């Protein structure tokens, strides 16, 4: 039998009390947080702008492209401006800023700069698509890669999020990162700096940390981690933020499945990192790093 005498009031009272005793895990009276659904819609529209017609939801022709793309740009401008404004206002509240923050003006400026960068972003993403086509013998066309490769979607979203991260937009770049992560299984922090012609093959389980630097023409496989080895702490034992703690990967490097590369180290240009290896020291240029049970580690190519 169900207990009909259960009084829910004490649960409600305890919850309301806990809300007053903490911050950061409840958002009562906080009207300035970006809205996840709106950020998702912004991303969807930006991807449609970058890859016009790829979803197949709109029939885009040479004749109607100015109208459809123009409408999408207007939608992005309106909603991105609003969400950036909310994010900036939230940051001002968290920091208890007493100065006038000019959040609306800053958001409008950032939004305009973001839209101005779309042509450049599109050129870079095209190099990523070309790298996927060149690096995967199973790929039949650029169209197949754009429509179906999770790595391309993840890196496209990253390049959008990275632009906002570079402009010090709070919250929204991480929200975009997690949208990509949930949809592709690929976790790229928006702070990571990634060169052109980047290809993630298969992709599931890839993790790329905030201060990672990746050169041009780099190819990585599923399960690769570019992570931090340890975290410096201050005199109070708190983790020190904002320091370089992730690897730097040189141009023309290939990293095979499940390799783990940790710390502020460098992997030299043209190196090949074999699968299932653990690396926490610099790798010279042109080096093959393999599993010790299979071959000698750090063998010059």
N, C-alpha and C positions, 0 to 999 in steps of 0.2 A: 504493500500500500504506500502511496505517496504521502509525504509528510506535509499536510495542508497547514500545519501550524508554524511552518518555517517563516520567520520574519526577515524579509529582505532589507529592512531599514538599517540594521546594524552593518550590513555589507556596504550599503550606500554611504553611510556615515564614515566608515573606515576608508573607503576609496576617496571620498571628498577630502578627508584629512590628509591622506597621502599625497594628493595633488598639491596641497598647500605647502607640503614639506620638501618638495623637490622641484627641480627645473630641468629642462632639457628632454624629459620623457613625456611631458604633457604640453599641449599647445592651447590651453584655455586662455581666452582673451588675446591670443596672438593672431592678428588678422593679416600679417605680412609674410607668411610663409608662401613660397611658390607652390603651385598646385600640380601634383604629379600628372593628373590627366591632361592638363594644359601643356605641360612639358612634353608629354608623349605626342600630342597633336602637333606641336611645333616641330618635333623631330620628324614625324611622318611627312609633314609638308616640306621640310627642308630636303629630305631624301627624294621626294617627288620632283623638287626643283633641280637637284643634282643629277637625278636619273629620270628625266621626264618620260612618263608613261610606263615606268617599270612595274608598277602595281597592277596595271591593267584596269584600274577603276575609272580612269578617264581616257577617252580617245583623244589623243593630242596629235594634231596635224600641223603642217607648216603654216596653214592659214589661221588656225585658232590658237596656236602657241602663245602669241603675244597676250591674248585675253586670259587664258588659263594660267600661265605662269605669272602674269601680272597680278591676277587675283590671289594666287598663292603667296606672292611676295607681300601683298597688302595684309593678308591674314597673319603671316609670320611677323611682320613689322609690328602690328597691333598687339599681338599676344606675347611676343618675346619682350617687347618694351614693358608690358605690364608685369610679367613674371620677374624680369630683372629688377624693376622698381621694388617689387615686394621683397626680393632677396636682399637688396641693398638696405631697405628700411629695417628688415629683421636684423641685419648685421649691426646697424646703428643702435638698435634697441639692446642687443646683447652686449655691445661695448659701452653702453650708457653714454653715448656720445653727446656732449653738450654743445658742440658746434653744429651749425646748420649743415646738413649732409648733402643737400642738393641732389637727392636720390633720383628725382624725376629727370633732371637735366642730364645726370650721368648715365642713366638708363637709356635715354634717347640717343646719346652720343655712342654708347657701346652698341646699341642695336644697329645704328647706321653703319658703324665700322664692321660689324659682323656681316651685314648684307653686302657691303663692298668687297668682302673677302671671298664671297661665294665662287667667283670665277677662278680665283687662285686655288681654292680648295678643290674645285672640280677638276682642274688640271692635275693636281697631285693625286687625287683618287683615280683618275684615268691611268696614271702610272702604276698604281697598285693593282688595278684590273689587268693591265698589260703584264705585270710581273706574275700574277696568278696564271694567266694564259701561258706564258713562257715556262713557268715552273711546274705545271701540272699536265702530264701527257693525257690525262682523262678529260681535260677541258676541251670542249668542241667549239666554243665561241665566247666572245666578250659578253654577249647577252646572257648566256647560261651562267656565267660567273656572277654577273650583277644580280640576277634573279634568285640564285640558289646558294651561293657560297657564304656561309656565316662569317668567315674571316673578312670578307670585303665589307659586309654590313657593319661588323664591329669596328673596323678601322675607319670607315666613313663616319660613323657616329663619333668615334674618338677625335677625328680631325675637326669636327664641329665643336665638340666639348672643349678641346684643347684651346681653340681660339677664345672661348669665353673664360677659360681658366687663366690664360695669359693676360686677360683684361681684369683679373681679380674679381670676377663675378662669384659671389658666394653660392653655395648649395647646388645651383642648377647644373654645373658640369658633372658633379658627382651623381646627381639624379639621372643624367643622360648616360653616364657610365654604367649605372646599375640597370637601366633599361636594356642597354646592349648586352650586359652580362646575363640577364635573365632570359633574353631571347636567343643568345648564341652560345652561352657557356664560356665566353671569353671575357676576361676581366682585365681591362686596361685602365689604369688610373689616368684621369684627364691631364695630369701634370707631366706625363711621360712625353719626351720629345722624340719624334719618329720621322726619319727621312723618307724620301720618295721611294717608290717601287718596293713597297713592303708587302710580303705575302705570308699569311698564316694559313698553312695547309691543315685541313680538317678542323683544328682549332679548339675542340673541347678541352677545358681545363687549363688553358693558357692564362698565366698571370704575369702582368707587367706592372712593376711598382712605379710610384710617383716620380722619383728622380732618375728613372732609367733614361738613357740616351741611346738611340738606335740609329745607325747610319743608313746609307742608301743601299738598295738592292740586297736587303736582308730577308732571309727565308727561315721561318720557324715552324715546327710541327706541334701536334697536340701535346698537352701536358707540360709544356715548357714553363719554367718559372724564372723570372728575373726579379729576385727578391732581395730583402735586406738580411744581412747576417746577424746583426745585433743592433741594439738601440742604445745610444748614449743617454745618460741621465744627468740631471743637474744635482746641486748639493742637497736638494730635498727629495731626490729619488724620482723626480718626474721626467718622463721621456722628453728629450730635446727635439723640437720640431724644426723643420725647414733646412736640415742639413742633407748633403748628398750621401745617400746610403744604398743606392742601387747601381747595377752594372752599367758600363758603357760598352756598346757593341759596335765594332767598326764596320765599314762598308764591306759588302760582298761576303758576309758571314752566313753560314747555314747552321742551324741548331736543330738537332733531331729530337724525336719524341721523348718526353719525360726527363729531359736534361734540367738540372737545377743549377742556376748560376747566382751566387749570393754575394752581396756586399758591394762597396764602392771600388770595383775592380774594372779592368779593361780587357776585352777580348779583341785581339788585333785583327786588322783587315785581312780578309780572305781566309780566315780560319774556318774549320769544320768541327763542330762539337757533336760527338756521337750521342746516341740515346742512353738514357738512364745513368748519366754521369753527374757527379756532384763537384762543382768548381767554386773555389773561394779565393783563388789567386789569379793574378794577371796571366793572360794567355798571349804569347808573342804572335806577331803577324804570320800568316801562312802556316798555322799549326793544326794538326789533326789531333783531337783529344778523344780517345776511345776508352771503353771499359777495360780496366787492367786485366781482367780474365780473358779478354779477347785479343788485345794488342797492347803494346807499350803506350803509356800515356804521353801526350805531348810529343808527337812525332811530326817532324817537318814534312809539309806536303811537297 
